[in-house]
Amino acid sequence: MPKTNLPVLTAASVKSRRIAAGSRDVPTLRLRAAIPAAAVAGVTLDLATPDVGWWPFAFVSVALALATLVGRSIAGALVVGLIFGASFYTLHLSWVGHFLGPLPRIALSGLETLLFAVGAVPIMLAFRWTSRYPLKGPVQTLVVPLLVAGLWTTRELMMGSWPYSGFPWVRLGMTQVNGPFPEVASWIGVTGLSFLVAIVSASVLQWLRNGGVSFLRGLLPAGIVAGALLVTPQFPTTDAGTLTVGWVQGNGPSGYFDAKQPGDVLAAHSAATATLINQDMDLLVWPEGAVDSDPFRDRATAAELDRIVELVGAPLLANAATTRGDDTFNTTMLWTAERAERQLHDKMNPVPFGEYVPDRWLYERIAPDLVGLIQREYTPGSNAPLVRVGDVPVGLAICFDVIFDDVIRSGAQAGAQLYVFQTNNADFRDTDENLQQLAFARMRAIETGRAVINVSTVGTSQVISPTGDTVDAINVDTAAAKVTTVPLRTRLTAGVVIGPWLSSLITITALAVVSVFGLTHRRFQPGLRPEQPRRSTVL
């Protein structure tokens, strides 16, 4: 057999050749350090969200989470991804099990954790497949942060759309609503802001990995992006006058398990509205679930709404469960004295396992007692999230619909000059849920350049200016009503217009680029024959 001059390759020799060639395909953190680091990163991201809301912690969390993925195997990436997800989601979604016990919280947190961990694998591969490039070259300094940020944002988008319409409750961009640059969302949307936060975090990590203080120019990408974030003004919209709105927080027994009789919630909001009689207004707003029977089927309920409209001299934007044919909807209705002028909008994304049970046949076998509590099956709405009060288009989002970009965008594209977000937080009293949802409302005001009236059954209810500032508020667990004159705006922001295109561009580009790096990776591994399998020495 002829002799060969090829060297004998071992895992140690391959690793040493990579290091000699300037490769960074070695762990930044050993697994025994990466596991607690991932847990800390998860807790840190929770601190970046309400109620704490320490926005700089989002950057720390992302950089630390990315550091745990460098040099990992697929199994290792899954492990640290699971640790991060478990530490974050069990804290952030603690309110899910407030009334129904630990099982719903474990189920949702567990699903989100699993999806997050799977999404960590492409990010790990991006670090591995770019490891052959020089430490201080343009690929490591510029391309890798962009690629990693794109993959992080792609995971965020995927988790926000699947399964069962997704759960886009957790987004990096939303953590910045209390920071110095939320206005960027009005130019590139919340997804774009998430992408930029991830870029800064990944750029700082690359700088630290590639020399730190001895490689100051490596901070240039992060510095440029951060500087652009800080100097970006809010996208200008056009003044279109004002609308005077009465808004009511009834604080009635509107929770799923509250002790109540039929009509109690309606009575609570009628009573709270009494303080607004004889005050001039163009519109009266009640929260989600303020009407606890179908006014299109119950004459007494319809008569009470007629009475309210007559007393305040303005149309009432109310909400109730309504039935049409065999379908039940979570419906917002503009109730007017003239029946012909009444308008409806049905919630577009009913909450899985809250307002309906997908694949009920399956989950009844897993948790029959819990699933049995959810008797009503809401049907997704298909009518536009908009009503017209006179000649003023008012955009709508019912409760969790505020987290879905397409609902907000549909209202804006239909001409909304302000938004009304109706919600029922009664099942989550004394939790962070209402503050997390309120952060979404504030960011939507900034993103669209429109005022927002965020009204809840039990709080927190607020009127928010187009710049995201709180104009007026009603505290939690308080029955009250107020009248506020809010500004109207026209002209779509760039964030509304390009948001969906940017989301698609980020996803397609990130997946395409990482695939190209993957295809070329093995061909250029230093000192490794094409037929020689790569063996990872570190989990």
C-alpha positions in Angstrom: 0.0 0.0 0.0 1.6 3.3 -1.0 2.7 5.7 1.8 1.1 9.0 2.2 2.5 12.3 3.5 -0.9 13.3 5.0 -0.6 13.9 8.8 -2.6 11.8 11.2 -5.4 13.9 12.5 -6.7 13.8 16.0 -9.3 16.0 17.7 -6.5 17.8 19.5 -4.4 18.4 16.4 -7.4 19.7 14.5 -8.3 22.1 17.3 -4.7 23.3 17.5 -4.7 23.9 13.8 -7.9 25.9 14.0 -6.4 28.1 16.7 -3.2 28.6 14.8 -5.1 29.6 11.7 -7.0 32.2 13.7 -10.2 30.2 14.1 -12.7 31.0 16.8 -14.5 27.7 16.7 -13.8 27.1 20.4 -16.1 27.8 23.2 -16.2 31.2 24.7 -17.5 29.5 27.9 -17.0 25.9 29.0 -20.3 24.2 29.5 -20.0 24.3 33.3 -19.9 28.1 33.0 -22.3 28.4 30.0 -25.2 26.8 31.9 -25.3 29.3 34.8 -24.5 32.1 32.3 -27.6 31.1 30.3 -29.7 31.1 33.4 -28.5 34.6 34.3 -29.1 35.8 30.8 -32.7 34.6 31.1 -33.3 36.4 34.4 -31.6 39.5 33.0 -34.0 39.6 30.0 -37.0 39.4 32.4 -35.6 42.4 34.3 -35.6 44.3 31.0 -39.3 43.9 30.8 -42.1 45.3 32.9 -42.7 45.6 35.7 -39.0 46.2 36.3 -38.3 47.5 32.8 -34.5 48.0 33.0 -34.1 48.4 29.3 -30.2 48.2 29.1 -30.4 44.7 30.5 -31.8 43.5 27.2 -28.4 44.1 25.6 -26.6 42.4 28.4 -28.9 39.4 28.2 -28.5 38.9 24.4 -24.7 39.3 24.5 -24.5 36.8 27.4 -26.9 34.3 25.7 -24.9 34.5 22.5 -21.6 33.9 24.3 -23.0 30.6 25.6 -23.5 29.4 22.1 -20.0 30.0 20.7 -18.2 26.7 20.1 -21.1 24.5 21.1 -22.3 21.4 19.5 -26.0 21.0 18.5 -26.6 19.2 21.8 -24.8 21.9 23.7 -26.8 24.7 22.0 -30.0 22.9 22.9 -28.9 22.6 26.5 -28.0 26.3 27.0 -31.1 27.4 25.0 -33.3 25.3 27.3 -31.7 26.8 30.4 -32.1 30.3 29.1 -35.7 29.7 28.0 -36.7 28.0 31.3 -35.2 30.8 33.5 -36.8 33.5 31.4 -40.2 32.2 30.5 -41.1 30.8 33.9 -40.5 34.2 35.4 -41.9 36.4 32.6 -45.1 34.3 32.2 -45.7 33.7 35.9 -49.1 35.4 35.5 -50.4 32.6 33.2 -51.1 30.3 36.1 -52.5 32.9 38.4 -55.9 31.3 38.6 -55.7 28.0 36.9 -52.7 26.7 38.7 -49.2 25.6 37.6 -50.1 23.4 34.6 -51.0 26.2 32.1 -47.9 28.1 33.1 -45.7 25.0 32.7 -47.3 24.2 29.4 -46.8 27.6 27.8 -43.4 28.3 29.4 -42.3 24.8 28.3 -43.4 25.2 24.7 -41.8 28.6 24.4 -38.6 27.3 26.0 -38.4 24.4 23.6 -39.0 26.6 20.6 -36.4 29.1 21.9 -33.8 26.2 22.3 -34.4 24.9 18.8 -33.9 28.4 17.5 -30.5 28.6 19.2 -29.1 25.9 16.9 -28.9 28.1 13.8 -27.2 30.8 15.8 -24.6 28.3 17.1 -24.0 27.1 13.5 -23.5 30.7 12.3 -20.7 31.1 14.8 -19.2 27.7 13.8 -19.5 28.1 10.0 -17.8 31.6 10.1 -15.0 30.5 12.4 -12.4 30.1 9.6 -12.4 33.8 8.8 -9.7 36.1 10.4 -10.5 37.3 13.9 -10.3 41.0 13.1 -11.5 40.8 9.5 -14.8 42.2 8.0 -16.6 38.9 8.3 -16.1 38.5 12.0 -16.5 42.2 12.7 -19.4 43.1 10.4 -21.1 40.0 8.9 -21.3 37.8 11.9 -23.2 40.4 14.1 -25.6 41.0 11.2 -26.1 37.3 10.6 -26.6 36.4 14.3 -29.0 39.3 14.9 -30.9 38.2 11.8 -31.2 34.7 13.1 -32.2 35.9 16.6 -34.9 38.1 15.0 -36.1 35.3 12.7 -36.6 33.1 15.8 -38.6 35.8 17.4 -40.8 36.1 14.3 -41.3 32.3 14.0 -42.3 32.0 17.7 -44.7 34.9 17.1 -46.5 33.1 14.3 -46.5 29.4 15.2 -48.2 27.3 16.6 -51.8 28.3 16.8 -51.1 31.8 15.4 -48.1 32.1 17.7 -47.3 34.1 20.8 -45.5 37.3 20.0 -45.6 38.5 23.6 -41.8 38.5 24.0 -39.8 40.8 21.7 -36.6 42.6 22.1 -37.9 45.7 20.6 -40.7 46.0 23.2 -38.1 46.1 26.0 -37.0 49.5 24.8 -40.2 51.3 25.3 -38.8 52.9 28.5 -35.4 53.6 26.9 -34.0 56.5 25.0 -34.8 55.4 21.5 -38.2 53.7 21.1 -38.9 56.2 18.3 -36.8 54.0 16.0 -39.9 51.7 15.8 -41.8 54.4 13.9 -39.2 54.0 11.1 -38.6 50.2 11.0 -41.3 48.7 13.2 -40.9 46.6 16.4 -39.2 43.8 14.5 -36.6 46.2 13.1 -35.9 47.6 16.6 -35.4 44.0 17.8 -32.9 43.5 15.0 -30.9 46.5 15.9 -30.8 45.6 19.6 -29.5 42.2 18.6 -26.9 43.7 16.3 -25.5 45.9 19.1 -25.3 43.0 21.5 -23.7 40.7 18.9 -21.2 43.4 17.9 -20.1 43.9 21.5 -19.6 40.2 21.9 -17.6 39.9 18.7 -15.4 42.8 19.9 -14.8 41.1 23.2 -14.0 37.8 21.5 -11.7 39.3 19.0 -9.4 41.4 21.2 -11.5 43.6 23.5 -9.6 46.8 24.4 -6.7 45.9 22.1 -9.1 46.1 19.2 -11.0 49.3 19.7 -12.0 49.6 16.0 -14.0 46.4 16.6 -16.5 48.5 18.5 -17.2 50.7 15.5 -20.2 48.7 14.2 -21.9 48.7 17.6 -21.1 52.4 18.1 -22.6 53.3 14.7 -25.8 51.5 15.3 -26.1 52.8 18.9 -25.5 56.3 17.7 -28.1 56.0 15.0 -30.6 54.7 17.6 -30.0 57.7 19.9 -30.3 60.4 17.2 -33.3 59.0 15.3 -36.4 61.2 15.8 -40.0 59.9 15.6 -41.4 59.6 12.1 -43.5 62.7 11.5 -47.3 62.3 11.2 -49.9 64.9 10.2 -52.2 66.7 12.7 -55.8 66.0 11.9 -57.6 67.7 14.8 -58.9 66.2 18.1 -61.5 63.8 19.4 -63.0 64.1 22.9 -63.3 60.6 24.4 -65.0 59.4 27.6 -63.4 56.2 29.0 -64.5 54.0 31.8 -62.9 51.4 34.1 -65.8 49.7 35.8 -63.8 47.4 38.1 -66.6 45.0 38.2 -66.5 41.2 38.8 -65.2 40.5 35.3 -62.8 37.7 36.1 -63.5 34.1 35.0 -63.9 32.9 38.5 -65.3 36.1 40.1 -68.5 35.6 42.1 -71.2 37.4 40.1 -74.7 37.3 38.7 -75.6 37.9 35.1 -75.5 41.7 34.4 -73.2 42.6 37.2 -70.3 43.6 35.0 -72.6 45.7 32.8 -74.1 47.3 35.9 -70.6 48.2 37.2 -69.7 50.0 34.0 -73.1 51.7 33.8 -72.6 53.0 37.4 -69.1 54.2 36.7 -70.3 56.0 33.5 -72.8 58.0 35.6 -70.1 60.6 36.5 -69.7 61.5 32.8 -73.3 62.5 32.2 -73.6 66.2 31.0 -69.9 66.2 29.9 -69.3 66.8 26.2 -67.7 63.9 24.3 -67.6 62.5 20.8 -67.2 58.9 21.9 -67.6 56.8 25.0 -65.3 53.7 25.5 -65.8 50.7 27.7 -63.3 47.8 28.0 -63.4 44.3 26.8 -66.1 42.2 28.4 -67.9 45.2 29.9 -71.2 43.9 28.5 -71.7 40.4 29.9 -74.6 39.3 27.6 -75.2 39.5 23.9 -77.1 42.8 23.2 -78.2 41.5 19.8 -80.1 38.7 21.6 -80.9 40.2 25.0 -83.4 43.0 24.8 -82.7 44.2 28.4 -79.0 44.6 27.6 -79.7 46.4 24.4 -82.1 48.8 26.2 -79.4 49.5 28.8 -76.9 50.4 26.0 -79.5 52.6 24.4 -80.0 54.4 27.7 -76.3 55.0 28.1 -75.9 56.4 24.6 -78.9 58.7 25.2 -77.5 59.9 28.6 -74.0 60.8 27.3 -75.1 62.0 23.9 -72.4 60.0 22.1 -71.9 56.6 20.6 -70.6 53.8 22.9 -67.7 51.6 21.9 -68.5 48.5 24.0 -67.5 44.8 23.9 -69.4 41.5 24.4 -69.5 37.9 23.4 -71.9 37.7 20.4 -73.4 34.8 18.5 -74.1 34.8 14.8 -75.4 31.5 13.4 -73.3 28.7 14.9 -70.3 31.0 15.6 -69.4 33.0 18.8 -67.2 36.0 18.6 -65.4 38.4 20.9 -67.0 41.5 19.5 -66.4 45.2 19.8 -69.5 47.2 18.7 -70.0 50.9 18.1 -73.5 51.2 19.6 -75.4 54.1 18.3 -78.9 55.4 18.7 -79.6 54.5 15.0 -79.4 50.8 14.4 -78.3 51.3 10.8 -75.1 53.1 12.0 -73.9 50.3 14.4 -70.6 48.8 13.5 -68.8 45.6 14.5 -65.3 44.2 14.8 -64.5 40.7 16.0 -61.3 39.8 17.7 -58.9 38.4 15.0 -56.8 36.2 17.2 -58.7 34.5 20.0 -56.4 33.2 22.6 -55.6 29.5 22.4 -56.6 27.6 25.6 -58.2 30.8 26.8 -60.9 31.7 24.3 -60.9 28.4 22.4 -59.2 25.0 22.5 -57.4 24.0 19.4 -57.3 20.2 18.8 -59.7 19.8 21.7 -59.9 16.1 21.2 -56.2 15.8 22.0 -56.0 18.1 25.0 -59.1 16.8 26.6 -57.2 13.5 27.0 -54.2 15.3 28.5 -56.0 17.7 31.0 -59.7 17.1 30.8 -60.6 19.1 33.9 -58.8 22.2 32.7 -60.0 22.0 29.1 -63.5 21.4 30.4 -63.5 24.8 31.9 -63.3 26.4 28.5 -66.8 25.8 27.1 -67.0 28.8 24.7 -65.2 28.5 21.4 -64.6 31.9 19.9 -64.3 32.1 16.1 -61.6 34.4 14.6 -63.0 37.6 13.2 -62.5 38.7 9.6 -63.9 42.2 9.6 -61.5 45.1 9.7 -60.2 46.4 13.1 -61.7 49.8 12.6 -64.9 51.7 13.2 -65.9 55.2 12.1 -67.0 57.8 14.7 -68.5 60.4 12.4 -65.7 61.0 9.9 -63.0 59.8 12.3 -61.6 56.3 11.7 -60.7 54.6 15.0 -58.3 51.6 14.9 -59.1 48.7 17.3 -57.3 45.8 19.0 -59.1 43.6 21.5 -56.9 42.5 24.4 -54.0 40.2 23.1 -54.6 41.4 19.6 -52.4 44.3 20.5 -49.4 42.0 20.2 -50.0 41.1 16.6 -48.4 43.4 14.0 -51.0 42.6 11.3 -53.9 43.8 13.4 -52.3 47.1 14.2 -51.1 47.6 10.6 -54.6 46.8 9.2 -56.1 49.5 11.3 -53.5 52.0 10.2 -53.8 51.1 6.5 -57.6 51.5 6.8 -57.1 55.1 7.9 -57.1 54.9 11.7 -56.4 58.4 13.2 -56.2 57.0 16.8 -56.4 53.6 18.5 -58.6 52.1 21.1 -57.3 49.0 22.8 -59.9 47.2 25.0 -58.8 44.6 27.5 -60.0 42.5 30.4 -57.1 41.9 32.9 -59.3 40.7 35.7 -57.9 37.2 35.6 -54.4 38.5 36.1 -54.9 40.9 39.1 -51.8 41.6 41.1 -49.5 40.3 38.3 -47.2 41.9 35.7 -49.5 41.0 32.9 -51.3 44.4 32.7 -48.0 46.3 32.7 -46.5 44.1 30.0 -49.6 44.6 27.9 -49.5 48.3 28.6 -45.9 48.4 27.3 -47.2 47.0 24.0 -49.8 49.8 23.9 -47.2 52.5 24.5 -45.0 51.1 21.8 -47.9 50.8 19.3 -48.6 54.6 19.9 -44.9 55.4 19.0 -44.8 52.9 16.1 -47.9 54.3 14.4 -47.7 57.9 15.6 -51.2 57.7 16.9 -52.8 58.3 20.3 -53.9 55.2 22.1 -56.8 54.8 24.6 -55.9 51.6 26.5 -59.0 50.8 28.7 -59.2 47.8 31.0 -62.0 46.4 33.2 -59.8 46.5 36.3 -56.7 48.4 35.2 -54.3 49.7 34.3 -56.2 52.1 31.9 -54.3 54.9 30.3 -54.5 57.5 27.5 -51.2 57.5 25.6 -50.0 60.3 23.3 -48.6 59.7 19.8 -45.1 60.0 21.4 -45.8 57.2 23.9 -46.2 59.5 26.9 -49.0 58.9 29.5 -51.6 61.6 29.2 -54.0 60.3 31.9 -54.5 57.2 33.8 -56.8 55.3 36.2 -55.1 53.2 38.8 -55.6 49.4 39.2 -58.6 48.1 41.0 -60.4 51.4 40.8 -63.8 52.2 39.4 -63.6 55.5 37.6 -64.4 57.4 34.4 -62.7 60.3 32.7 -63.0 62.5 29.6 -59.9 63.3 27.6 -59.3 65.2 24.4 -56.9 63.2 22.2 -55.0 64.3 19.1 -55.8 62.8 15.7 -53.1 61.9 13.2 -52.9 61.0 9.5 -50.0 59.8 7.3 -48.6 56.3 7.8 -45.3 55.9 9.5 -42.4 54.2 7.7 -42.6 51.5 10.4 -46.1 50.6 9.4 -45.4 50.6 5.7 -42.1 48.7 5.6 -42.6 46.6 8.7 -43.8 43.4 7.0 -41.3 43.8 4.1 -38.4 44.2 6.6 -39.6 41.2 8.6 -39.5 39.0 5.4 -36.2 40.5 4.3 -34.5 39.8 7.6 -35.8 36.2 7.7 -35.0 35.3 4.1 -31.6 36.9 4.2 -30.5 35.4 7.5 -31.5 31.9 6.5 -29.9 32.2 3.0 -26.6 33.6 4.3 -26.3 31.0 7.1 -27.0 28.3 4.5 -24.2 29.6 2.2 -21.8 29.6 5.1 -22.8 26.1 5.9 -22.3 24.8 2.4 -18.8 26.3 2.2 -17.7 25.5 5.8 -16.4 21.9 5.4 -14.6 22.7 2.2 -12.4 25.2 3.9 -11.8 23.7 7.3 -8.0 23.9 7.9 -6.1 20.6 7.7 -9.3 18.5 7.5 -9.8 16.1 4.6 -13.3 16.3 3.0 -13.9 12.7 3.9 -12.8 13.2 7.5 -15.8 13.7 9.8 -15.6 16.5 12.3 -15.7 15.4 15.9 -16.8 17.9 18.5 -14.8 17.8 21.8 -17.0 20.1 23.7 -20.8 19.8 24.4 
